Amino acid sequence: MSEFWEANAKKAIAVFFLLLFNFIFFHFSKYSTHLPDPNFKRNKNAIWIGHKWVGENLQESEYSLLCAKLKNNMISDVFVHVGPLDINGNIEYKKYHNAKEFLIQIKSCVPDIHLQAWIGQVEKKGGGVIDISLPSIRNSILHTSEIFLQIGFDGIHYNIEPIFSGDVNLLDLLQKTHQITKANGKILSIATDEIEPFVFSDFIIRLFSKRAGFWDKDYYLQIAENVDQIAVMMYDTAIPFAWLYAYVVKWQVEKITTLLGGKILLFFGVPTYEEDRWSFHADAENMFSGIRGISMGIE
């Protein structure tokens, strides 16, 4: 009897690895041969850009180069880092003293582009300094957002992390900010976590990382009701293989676009940088594999 079970166990293991090999080979081959549609870029693309654009005095040549890149890549929305927020929810003027000049320069060459003030900070739950559970802090962030709208930004882009799925404090901040942006004909957008692949996945991943997480379907729908745009942060997945990362992106694109059903404008953010940390592998997570994943997800 033991020989019978031993023989069948070996067969089962062999079948398992054969199926696994076929699965990997099929998806790797599909990824390798997939070519995005030439019209894939369309006319709605976004980019996050660094703090120097509002925090430093720059040469005209630098603005000209940025304008050319925005035009060539059909960028419709730019999330300009203007923060970070301090412990009280404010941003010192010296950190964005060049903001007006930046707006003038970019609008002069790309007048229809949306320049949004990217406001963010690490939340206390993730080891950061800001606590949005306090009404006073949320009110300060609202006031900060109003300052950037008055300067001339076309919208506000929030990126406060980590936000646990179901967080009512963020919803309150979004609802109040959205009232202000709508009243002024401006945009409200937010950088979001990925949607959960299975129940309790958010709880599980946060056991290993304070900053990582997933949002459930209900929370995604609540967020979407209170913003004009969502930019899904599709990076820091710790995936070491480009083809597998692309399929994760594909799955996220399919699930989120189906869930929201065109209610708001969706962007999916893929990395264009290289850093050395356990949660990021540049050979796997990059613009090339990310765009392939997005392309497969919308076709």
C-alpha positions in Angstrom: 0.0 0.0 0.0 2.8 2.4 0.9 4.4 1.8 -2.6 1.0 2.7 -4.2 0.8 6.0 -2.3 4.4 6.8 -3.0 4.0 6.2 -6.7 0.9 8.3 -6.9 2.4 11.1 -4.9 5.3 11.2 -7.4 2.8 11.4 -10.2 0.8 14.1 -8.5 4.0 16.2 -8.0 5.1 15.7 -11.6 1.6 16.8 -12.9 1.7 19.8 -10.6 5.0 21.0 -11.9 4.0 20.2 -15.5 0.9 22.4 -15.1 2.9 25.1 -13.4 5.4 25.1 -16.2 2.6 25.3 -18.8 1.0 28.2 -16.9 4.3 30.1 -16.7 5.2 29.3 -20.4 1.8 30.4 -21.7 1.7 33.7 -19.8 5.3 34.5 -20.4 4.9 33.9 -24.1 1.7 36.0 -24.3 3.5 38.8 -22.4 6.6 38.6 -24.6 4.6 38.7 -27.9 2.1 41.3 -26.9 2.5 44.7 -28.6 0.4 47.6 -27.3 -1.9 49.3 -29.8 -0.2 52.2 -31.6 -3.0 54.4 -30.4 -2.7 53.2 -26.8 -1.5 56.5 -25.4 -4.7 58.3 -26.6 -4.9 61.8 -25.1 -5.3 61.2 -21.4 -2.1 60.6 -19.6 -0.7 61.8 -16.3 2.7 62.1 -14.6 4.0 62.7 -11.1 6.9 65.3 -11.1 9.3 66.2 -8.4 9.4 69.0 -5.9 12.1 71.1 -7.6 9.6 72.6 -10.0 7.9 74.6 -7.3 10.7 74.7 -4.8 13.7 75.9 -6.9 14.5 78.8 -9.2 14.9 77.2 -12.7 16.3 78.1 -16.1 13.9 78.7 -19.0 15.6 75.8 -20.8 14.4 73.4 -18.1 10.8 74.6 -18.6 11.2 74.2 -22.3 12.5 70.7 -22.0 9.6 69.7 -19.6 7.0 71.3 -22.0 8.4 69.2 -24.9 8.2 66.0 -22.9 4.6 66.8 -21.8 3.5 67.5 -25.4 5.4 64.5 -26.9 3.8 62.1 -24.4 0.3 63.6 -24.7 0.2 64.4 -20.9 -3.2 65.8 -19.9 -2.6 66.0 -16.1 0.6 66.7 -14.1 0.7 66.0 -10.4 3.3 68.5 -9.1 4.8 67.7 -5.7 4.3 70.8 -3.5 4.6 69.3 0.0 5.1 67.4 2.1 2.5 68.4 4.8 4.0 69.2 8.2 2.7 67.7 11.4 -0.1 70.3 11.5 -1.3 69.8 8.0 0.4 72.9 6.6 3.1 73.6 4.0 5.6 76.4 4.4 5.7 79.0 1.6 9.4 78.6 1.1 8.8 75.0 -0.1 6.7 76.2 -3.0 8.0 79.8 -3.6 8.5 79.1 -7.3 4.9 77.7 -7.9 3.5 80.8 -9.7 6.4 81.0 -12.0 6.1 77.2 -12.8 2.4 77.7 -13.6 3.1 80.6 -15.9 5.8 78.9 -17.8 4.0 75.6 -18.3 0.6 77.1 -19.2 2.3 79.4 -21.7 3.4 76.4 -23.8 0.8 73.8 -22.9 -2.3 75.9 -22.1 -4.9 73.0 -21.9 -2.9 70.9 -19.4 -4.1 70.3 -15.9 -1.5 71.2 -13.3 -2.5 69.7 -10.0 -0.9 70.4 -6.6 0.3 67.0 -5.2 -0.2 67.2 -1.5 0.9 64.3 0.7 2.6 62.9 3.8 3.1 59.6 5.6 0.2 59.0 8.1 0.8 58.3 11.7 -0.3 54.7 11.3 2.6 54.2 8.9 5.2 55.7 11.1 4.7 59.2 9.8 4.0 62.6 11.4 0.4 63.4 10.4 -2.8 62.2 12.0 -5.9 62.7 9.8 -8.2 61.2 12.4 -8.0 64.7 14.1 -10.6 67.2 12.7 -8.2 70.0 13.3 -5.6 68.4 11.0 -8.1 67.8 8.3 -9.2 71.4 8.5 -5.6 72.5 8.1 -5.2 70.3 5.0 -8.3 71.9 3.6 -6.9 75.3 4.1 -3.6 74.3 2.5 -5.5 73.0 -0.5 -7.4 76.3 -0.8 -4.0 78.1 -0.9 -2.8 76.2 -3.9 -6.1 76.6 -5.7 -5.8 80.4 -5.1 -2.3 80.4 -6.5 -3.7 79.0 -9.8 -3.4 75.2 -9.7 -6.1 73.4 -11.7 -6.7 70.9 -8.9 -5.6 69.1 -5.8 -4.0 65.6 -5.8 -3.9 63.9 -2.5 -1.4 61.1 -1.6 -1.6 60.4 2.1 -0.2 57.0 3.0 -1.0 54.5 4.5 -4.8 54.6 4.3 -6.5 51.5 5.5 -9.5 50.2 3.6 -12.6 51.8 5.0 -10.9 54.8 6.6 -13.7 57.4 7.2 -11.3 60.2 7.9 -10.0 60.2 4.4 -13.6 60.1 3.1 -14.4 63.2 5.2 -11.4 65.1 3.9 -12.3 64.2 0.3 -15.9 65.2 0.7 -15.0 68.6 2.0 -12.2 69.1 -0.5 -14.5 68.1 -3.3 -17.0 70.8 -2.3 -14.3 73.4 -2.6 -12.9 72.1 -5.9 -16.3 71.8 -7.5 -17.3 75.3 -6.4 -14.2 76.7 -8.1 -14.4 74.5 -11.2 -11.3 72.6 -10.2 -10.2 68.9 -10.1 -9.8 66.6 -7.1 -7.7 63.5 -7.6 -6.1 60.9 -5.3 -3.4 58.3 -5.5 -4.8 55.0 -4.3 -3.7 51.5 -3.3 -4.5 48.5 -5.5 -7.8 46.7 -5.1 -7.7 43.6 -2.9 -7.1 40.3 -4.8 -9.0 38.3 -2.1 -10.8 38.9 1.2 -8.5 39.8 4.1 -5.5 40.4 1.8 -5.2 43.9 3.2 -4.9 42.6 6.7 -2.4 40.0 5.7 0.0 42.3 3.8 0.0 44.9 6.6 1.4 42.3 8.9 4.6 42.6 6.9 4.6 46.2 5.9 3.1 49.3 7.5 2.9 51.2 4.2 1.6 48.5 1.9 -2.0 47.6 1.6 -5.1 46.9 -0.5 -8.6 48.5 -0.6 -11.8 46.5 -0.9 -14.5 47.1 -3.6 -16.8 49.1 -1.3 -14.1 51.5 -0.3 -13.1 52.0 -3.9 -16.6 52.9 -4.8 -16.9 55.4 -1.8 -13.6 57.0 -2.9 -14.8 57.3 -6.5 -17.9 59.1 -5.4 -15.9 61.9 -3.9 -13.2 62.6 -6.5 -12.8 63.3 -10.2 -9.8 61.2 -10.9 -8.0 58.2 -9.4 -4.4 57.3 -9.9 -3.7 53.7 -8.9 -0.2 53.2 -7.5 1.0 50.1 -9.4 4.5 49.7 -7.9 6.3 48.4 -4.9 4.8 45.0 -5.4 8.0 43.0 -4.6 7.4 40.9 -7.8 10.8 39.9 -9.3 9.5 38.9 -12.8 8.5 41.4 -15.5 5.9 39.1 -17.1 4.3 38.4 -13.7 4.2 42.1 -12.7 2.5 42.8 -16.1 -0.2 40.3 -15.3 -0.8 41.8 -11.9 -1.2 45.2 -13.5 -3.5 43.6 -16.1 -5.7 42.1 -13.4 -5.9 45.4 -11.5 -6.8 47.3 -14.6 -9.6 44.9 -15.4 -11.0 44.7 -11.9 -10.9 48.5 -11.2 -12.2 49.6 -14.6 -15.1 47.1 -14.4 -15.9 48.1 -10.9 -16.0 51.8 -11.5 -17.5 51.5 -15.0 -16.3 54.8 -16.4 -17.6 56.9 -13.5 -14.4 58.9 -13.2 -11.1 59.3 -15.0 -8.7 56.5 -14.1 -4.9 56.5 -14.3 -2.6 53.6 -13.5 0.8 54.6 -12.3 3.8 52.6 -13.3 7.4 53.3 -12.1 9.9 55.2 -14.3 12.6 55.1 -11.6 15.1 52.7 -10.2 15.6 52.1 -6.5 17.2 49.4 -4.4 14.8 47.9 -1.8 13.1 44.6 -1.1 9.7 45.7 -2.4 10.9 47.0 -5.7 12.8 45.2 -8.6 13.5 47.6 -11.5 14.0 44.7 -13.9 10.4 43.6 -13.3 8.6 46.9 -12.4 9.3 49.4 -15.1 7.5 51.5 -17.7 7.9 48.8 -20.3 6.3 45.9 -18.4 3.7 48.3 -16.7 2.4 49.6 -20.0 2.2 46.1 -21.5 0.1 45.1 -18.4 -2.2 48.2 -18.8 -2.5 47.5 -22.5 -3.5 43.9 -21.9 -6.0 45.0 -19.3 -8.0 47.4 -21.5 -8.0 45.3 -24.7 
